[in-house]
């Protein structure tokens, strides 16, 4: 990719103007079959401009609480949150060639990859778009010092113009050179990830509508994967079905390759492979799916392939996983502290069964705050907090006998409501079927 072009796309060019408006994939919307499936499910589509406004307001509120002049964002998930303008999301995870600044006064400036300035034209709350300044070795080579200095001077000017005079800005992350160049401008840097996680943790009404659409698309994609599953397929082939159906329904990507079958289900975290699925194997997967409207649906199921029954050991592991999901889901309600959630949870004995890396975690555009550890990890890494209405969490369970045999992965996504919790994935947990409850 060439980040050095001196020719910028002209927004008055009719081709660019169309690409920025009616031709923009966010403006075009999900299309079919998603719209018909969502209508049949009785779902209401989100008001996207209202969602953009809500997210910017949440960010500005957190900026004020942190007493900083603004927040500088490089994480594509944070940039997506404030701009609702995706652009090469995965590529930008490892190339700092796009970033955004939100000032204390609510000004939102996007620094986009060269010739991509039109990609945020659908968002009326983006105040200005500028070309990003490059200061990574890939894009700038031995001119990185020059690029970093120009970048930092521009950010310092924005902080002065749109801030509150604190000379403090929040940054989610950057390169070492990016950080030191900002400090060279006399700016005090504040942890920006906290600001964004706090902003993102409470979902607005339209974010919940968007998440319901994402969940419905995920259900349909998983149902078609269930129907396609048969002995003789490889894990990769089955995982490819889910990818295809996810993309068909306006999805973005899946974070992992977590699908395995048979003996490869224990221990967990073995990624899908060329291994062939056999008759009677359990097939376990975790979607980690960034779906429609950029909202995540993070669910896990374990099924048995073919017409042979699962082993007794797999059946027992499944029973334990179901019990863990049901017990711990009942703890998700407003006012519950993270400490009480951790210490009130149930799970099979650790000395006999392997478990997942956490009991539960937040979900929004991706895995988000908070992460709820097992009791044994509380002293080393646990932190307290409170479940609040509008938060969304997934409840996790993995059960794999340490003595061997096949393992089971289950996970459900729940919305914290005013008086309890609502499952956003009210679907069967069974080994032999996958249906809505």
PyMOL commands that set and color helices and strands:
alter all, ss='L'
color gray80, all
select helices_A, chain A and resi 14-20+25-28+34-40+48-66+76-83+89-92+117-120+137-162+176-184+192-201+205-228+235-248+262-265+292-294+312-329+338-344+375-381
alter helices_A, ss='H'
color red, helices_A
select strands_A, chain A and resi 70-73+99-103+108-112+128-131+168-171+188-191+253-254+259-261+282-286+289-290+296-297+300-304+353-354+360-363+367-372+392-401+408-416+421-423
alter strands_A, ss='S'
color yellow, strands_A
deselect
rebuild
show_as cartoon
